[in-house]
Amino acid sequence: MIEATVAGATLTVSAEGDLDLAERARFPELTARAAASDVDVVVVDLCSVEFVDSAGAAFLITLAETAKRSGARAVLRGADERVGFVLDLCGALDSYEVDAEHRCAPSTGPGPWRSPTA
């Protein structure tokens, strides 16, 4: 599931579960929102993402490039080690400022590779 919220000039795109081909119907709408002239920052929150495939990585690259072309900053936060590896492998991390200071809220239930205390 992908949701977008706007607070001031910041568009936050939050994903949960899998960011993959099954979510592709939302990609054009969210990319268009990132291109809006009143958006200065696009934050992608991946705290609740457990899996990203090549379609999800391509979406993240397109989202960041669209934001930058519109004059906005693209910030990525909350990717765990496995998701971060996939994004790095696909070149998606190169498109973002990575918010290394962000700490995700503790999850309510561990995913397949998250510890119960994460």
Secondary structure, DSSP 4 states (H G I P E B T S, - for coil): -EEEEEETTEEEEEEEEEESGGGGGGHHHHHHHHT-TT--EEEEEEEEEEEE-HHHHHHHHHHHHHHHHTT-EEEEE---HHHHHHHHHHT-GGGSEE-TT--PPPPSS--TT--TT-
